[in-house]
Amino acid sequence: MKKMIVYILLIIVVLIGAAGLYLANELGNNPTKEEFASYEKLSYFKDGTFQSPQKLFYDFDNVRNGPAGWVRFLKKSRFAPKGELPKVELMRDSFPQTPSDFAIYWLGHSAAIMELEGKRLIFDPVFDNAAPIPFAVPRYDKAPIKRKDLPEIDYIVITHNHFDHLEKKTVQSIKNGHFIVPLGLKAALLGWGIEESRITELGWGDVFEGDGLKFIAEEGVHYSGRTPWNRNKILWNSYIILSENMKIFWGGDIGYGENFARVGEEYGSFDLAVLEIDGWNTGWPNTHIFPDEVVQIAKELDAKHILPIHWAVFDLALHPWHESIDMVLEEAEGTGINVLTPMMGERIDLDSETGFWWREVNF
């Protein structure tokens, strides 16, 4: 009996150790002390953390459809669609061998593949759940493409390190292409086996140029962190992407801020603004954009088209999964701003006519 107890305890210790190693690897490394020291000269780094342009605040007494604790992320959401979502299933041969001057495939939530001036970019690719453990924060439905079917990628663009934007397994599956990431994220990528030569970190205002494309990192009202202990140890970026014929604003996760008007004045009219529309709640009023702010931001950027992202995959904000898109369309009516609403996996360009596919789903 004593031996059995010892064996059981050893097994428990081994399992706990294995789980700890797994989680540590999923979470990713933090920057080194030397890297943190180099950030001290930045105006938006203070007391060991990156600072949001506007301080985030929370009003938990006014959480819409709440309060709700973390346990809700372990089961299917009551706000989820009742059936499968319409989508275009993609394989490797669904993509042209040579990328076009411009096309985009929204893959759900904030993930997308873009063809731009003969190059192929992928943004915030996440294909599983949005947590370091397999059963937490489940998807509403599967992604329209599998990792093994991804086409050749030239640039992998990451906005920040939250689990719904950065997925270790997907990062490791992309064997070619150059990573463009926020300051501090290189340490995690190196720990996951990505060669340093394939990684460029950008701070706010920094520029990367290659293959006729220019990526400018832009500030945003948000935060980062994969644990409570590394909150804001790594930066978060929006991106201005310029090519010979296109001007694109890729928002990532952002709350409303004064920077949008400044960007519009500095860079002029944008062909496309890719903006999050979901994740808002009165309990965290400046962490994500509210639907009425989406169109206001597009006006400040002088954007002709909006591609809504950050919706239809995860329940992160305690409201019906389809609510935000209808609110954005209502706000955009009569403004002259075109809202592109492709199905997941659907190939579109700026002239595409997109439909109201979510209205076909059983709510």
BELHU-V357138 format. One record per residue. N is the residue number from 1. PHI is phi as a letter, one per 30 degrees, with the letter a starting at -180 (none if undefined). PSI is psi in radians with two decimals (999 if undefined). OMEGA is omega in whole degrees, -180 to 180 (* if undefined). Layout:
N,PHI,PSI,OMEGA + N,PHI,PSI,OMEGA
This chain:
1,none,-0.74,179 + 2,d,-0.73,178 + 3,d,-0.73,-180 + 4,d,-0.74,179 + 5,d,-0.74,178 + 6,d,-0.79,180 + 7,d,-0.75,180 + 8,d,-0.77,179 + 9,d,-0.69,178 + 10,d,-0.74,178 + 11,d,-0.75,179 + 12,d,-0.76,179 + 13,d,-0.77,179 + 14,d,-0.77,180 + 15,d,-0.75,179 + 16,d,-0.73,178 + 17,d,-0.76,179 + 18,d,-0.74,179 + 19,d,-0.69,179 + 20,d,-0.75,178 + 21,d,-0.73,179 + 22,d,-0.84,-179 + 23,d,-0.73,180 + 24,e,-0.70,180 + 25,d,-0.67,178 + 26,d,-0.66,-177 + 27,d,-0.61,179 + 28,i,2.70,-179 + 29,d,2.66,171 + 30,c,2.85,176 + 31,e,2.78,178 + 32,d,2.92,177 + 33,e,-0.68,180 + 34,d,-0.69,178 + 35,d,-0.75,177 + 36,e,-0.69,179 + 37,d,-0.63,-179 + 38,d,-0.36,180 + 39,d,-0.26,-174 + 40,d,-0.44,-178 + 41,d,-0.20,-177 + 42,d,2.44,-178 + 43,d,-0.36,-177 + 44,c,0.37,174 + 45,b,2.17,-176 + 46,b,2.40,176 + 47,h,0.65,174 + 48,i,0.09,180 + 49,b,2.71,173 + 50,d,2.53,-173 + 51,c,2.34,174 + 52,d,2.52,178 + 53,e,-0.55,173 + 54,b,2.30,-177 + 55,d,2.31,178 + 56,d,2.52,174 + 57,b,2.79,-174 + 58,b,2.49,-179 + 59,b,1.29,-172 + 60,d,-0.22,175 + 61,d,-0.26,-178 + 62,b,0.58,177 + 63,d,2.18,179 + 64,d,2.30,-179 + 65,h,0.46,-178 + 66,b,-2.86,-1 + 67,d,2.75,179 + 68,b,2.29,-179 + 69,d,-3.07,-176 + 70,d,-0.33,-178 + 71,d,-0.49,-179 + 72,d,-0.40,-179 + 73,d,-0.06,-179 + 74,c,0.01,-178 + 75,b,2.96,180 + 76,d,2.41,-176 + 77,d,2.51,173 + 78,d,-0.19,178 + 79,c,0.05,-176 + 80,d,2.74,173 + 81,d,2.68,-176 + 82,d,-0.30,-179 + 83,b,-3.04,179 + 84,d,2.66,179 + 85,c,2.45,175 + 86,e,2.45,-180 + 87,a,2.84,173 + 88,c,2.01,180 + 89,d,2.30,-176 + 90,c,2.46,171 + 91,b,3.03,180 + 92,e,-0.66,-178 + 93,d,0.08,173 + 94,d,-0.27,-175 + 95,c,2.50,176 + 96,d,2.56,-180 + 97,d,-0.70,175 + 98,c,2.06,-180 + 99,e,2.59,-178 + 100,d,-3.12,177 + 101,d,-0.62,173 + 102,a,2.28,169 + 103,a,2.76,179 + 104,b,2.48,177 + 105,b,1.91,175 + 106,d,2.23,-176 + 107,c,0.08,-177 + 108,j,2.56,-176 + 109,h,-2.16,-177 + 110,c,0.12,-179 + 111,d,2.43,178 + 112,a,2.68,171 + 113,c,2.32,-180 + 114,b,2.36,168 + 115,c,2.24,-176 + 116,b,2.02,177 + 117,h,0.74,176 + 118,i,0.10,177 + 119,c,2.78,-179 + 120,b,2.20,-178 + 121,c,2.58,172 + 122,b,2.41,-175 + 123,c,2.30,172 + 124,h,0.98,-174 + 125,d,2.01,177 + 126,b,2.20,-174 + 127,c,-0.14,178 + 128,c,-2.61,178 + 129,d,3.06,-174 + 130,c,0.90,-179 + 131,a,2.84,-179 + 132,d,-0.16,177 + 133,c,2.53,-166 + 134,d,-0.52,-171 + 135,c,0.00,-177 + 136,c,2.61,-178 + 137,h,1.13,-176 + 138,d,2.72,175 + 139,d,2.71,170 + 140,d,-0.65,-174 + 141,a,2.87,-178 + 142,d,2.78,176 + 143,d,2.75,-178 + 144,d,-0.07,179 + 145,b,2.61,175 + 146,c,2.71,-180 + 147,e,-0.74,-176 + 148,d,-0.30,-178 + 149,c,0.05,179 + 150,d,2.47,176 + 151,d,3.08,175 + 152,d,2.31,-176 + 153,c,2.36,177 + 154,c,-0.68,-179 + 155,b,2.33,175 + 156,c,2.01,-174 + 157,c,2.11,-179 + 158,c,2.28,-179 + 159,d,-0.66,178 + 160,a,-3.14,-167 + 161,c,0.23,175 + 162,d,2.66,-172 + 163,d,-0.38,177 + 164,d,0.09,179 + 165,b,-0.35,-177 + 166,b,2.08,-175 + 167,b,2.06,-175 + 168,e,-0.84,-175 + 169,d,-0.67,179 + 170,d,-0.74,176 + 171,e,-0.80,-178 + 172,d,-0.41,-177 + 173,d,-0.32,-178 + 174,c,1.80,-170 + 175,d,-0.29,179 + 176,b,2.97,179 + 177,j,2.74,-176 + 178,c,2.32,-180 + 179,d,2.27,173 + 180,c,2.01,-168 + 181,b,2.85,176 + 182,d,2.82,177 + 183,e,2.35,176 + 184,j,-0.25,-175 + 185,d,-0.27,-180 + 186,e,-0.64,-177 + 187,e,-0.74,179 + 188,d,-0.75,-179 + 189,d,-0.71,177 + 190,d,-0.72,179 + 191,d,-0.40,179 + 192,c,0.12,173 + 193,j,0.18,178 + 194,d,2.31,-178 + 195,d,2.46,-178 + 196,e,-0.57,-179 + 197,d,-0.29,-179 + 198,c,0.13,-172 + 199,b,2.27,169 + 200,b,2.15,175 + 201,c,2.45,178 + 202,b,2.29,168 + 203,c,3.01,-177 + 204,d,2.17,-177 + 205,j,-0.21,178 + 206,d,2.69,-175 + 207,b,2.42,170 + 208,b,2.33,178 + 209,b,2.40,176 + 210,a,2.47,176 + 211,h,0.60,179 + 212,i,0.13,178 + 213,c,2.55,177 + 214,b,2.21,178 + 215,c,2.13,179 + 216,c,2.13,179 + 217,d,2.32,-177 + 218,b,2.56,180 + 219,d,2.86,177 + 220,a,2.70,178 + 221,d,1.79,179 + 222,a,-2.68,-179 + 223,a,3.03,179 + 224,b,3.02,175 + 225,k,2.41,174 + 226,c,-0.09,172 + 227,b,2.88,174 + 228,d,-0.30,-174 + 229,c,-0.19,177 + 230,b,0.50,178 + 231,e,2.21,177 + 232,i,0.35,172 + 233,d,-0.26,180 + 234,b,2.48,-175 + 235,d,2.91,174 + 236,b,2.47,-175 + 237,b,2.55,152 + 238,c,2.95,-180 + 239,b,2.39,166 + 240,c,2.18,-176 + 241,c,2.10,-176 + 242,c,2.37,172 + 243,b,-3.06,-178 + 244,e,-0.62,-173 + 245,b,-0.07,-174 + 246,b,2.59,175 + 247,b,2.00,-171 + 248,b,2.40,172 + 249,c,2.10,179 + 250,c,1.91,-169 + 251,d,-0.57,-170 + 252,i,-2.51,176 + 253,c,2.15,-177 + 254,a,2.61,166 + 255,c,2.95,-179 + 256,d,2.40,-180 + 257,a,3.03,-178 + 258,d,-0.24,-174 + 259,d,-0.43,-177 + 260,d,-0.78,178 + 261,d,-0.70,178 + 262,d,-0.78,179 + 263,d,-0.73,178 + 264,d,-0.71,179 + 265,d,-0.66,-175 + 266,d,-0.66,-173 + 267,c,-0.17,178 + 268,i,-2.80,-173 + 269,d,2.32,176 + 270,c,2.45,175 + 271,d,-0.63,-175 + 272,b,2.33,170 + 273,c,2.09,178 + 274,c,1.92,-169 + 275,b,2.43,175 + 276,d,2.51,179 + 277,b,-0.02,-172 + 278,b,2.75,-179 + 279,j,-0.06,-178 + 280,d,2.65,174 + 281,a,2.54,179 + 282,d,-0.29,178 + 283,d,-0.38,175 + 284,b,1.31,-164 + 285,d,-0.31,-180 + 286,b,0.31,180 + 287,d,-0.58,179 + 288,b,2.82,179 + 289,d,2.41,170 + 290,d,2.66,-176 + 291,e,-0.66,180 + 292,d,-0.39,179 + 293,d,-0.37,-179 + 294,d,-0.85,-179 + 295,d,-0.64,177 + 296,d,-0.74,178 + 297,d,-0.75,179 + 298,e,-0.66,177 + 299,d,-0.75,-179 + 300,d,-0.55,176 + 301,d,-0.14,-172 + 302,h,0.89,-178 + 303,c,2.35,-179 + 304,d,-0.53,-176 + 305,b,2.57,173 + 306,c,2.33,166 + 307,c,1.89,179 + 308,d,2.34,176 + 309,b,-3.08,178 + 310,i,0.79,176 + 311,a,2.93,172 + 312,i,0.25,179 + 313,b,-0.81,-176 + 314,b,2.54,172 + 315,c,1.80,-178 + 316,c,0.01,-169 + 317,b,0.11,174 + 318,i,0.78,169 + 319,b,2.78,-178 + 320,e,2.47,-170 + 321,d,-0.48,-174 + 322,c,-0.07,-171 + 323,d,-0.76,-172 + 324,d,-0.73,-176 + 325,d,-0.68,178 + 326,d,-0.65,179 + 327,d,-0.70,178 + 328,d,-0.76,179 + 329,d,-0.69,178 + 330,d,-0.73,179 + 331,d,-0.60,-176 + 332,d,-0.29,-176 + 333,d,2.22,178 + 334,i,0.01,-178 + 335,c,-0.30,-175 + 336,i,-0.03,177 + 337,d,2.23,-178 + 338,d,2.15,178 + 339,c,2.04,180 + 340,d,2.23,-176 + 341,b,1.13,-178 + 342,d,2.69,166 + 343,d,2.75,173 + 344,e,2.27,179 + 345,i,-0.17,-178 + 346,d,2.28,179 + 347,d,2.17,180 + 348,b,2.83,166 + 349,b,-2.99,-174 + 350,d,-0.28,180 + 351,c,0.03,-177 + 352,d,2.52,172 + 353,c,2.02,-178 + 354,c,2.72,-174 + 355,c,-2.88,-177 + 356,c,1.05,-171 + 357,d,-0.54,-176 + 358,d,-0.37,180 + 359,d,-0.14,176 + 360,d,-0.13,-175 + 361,c,2.50,177 + 362,d,1.97,-178 + 363,d,999,*
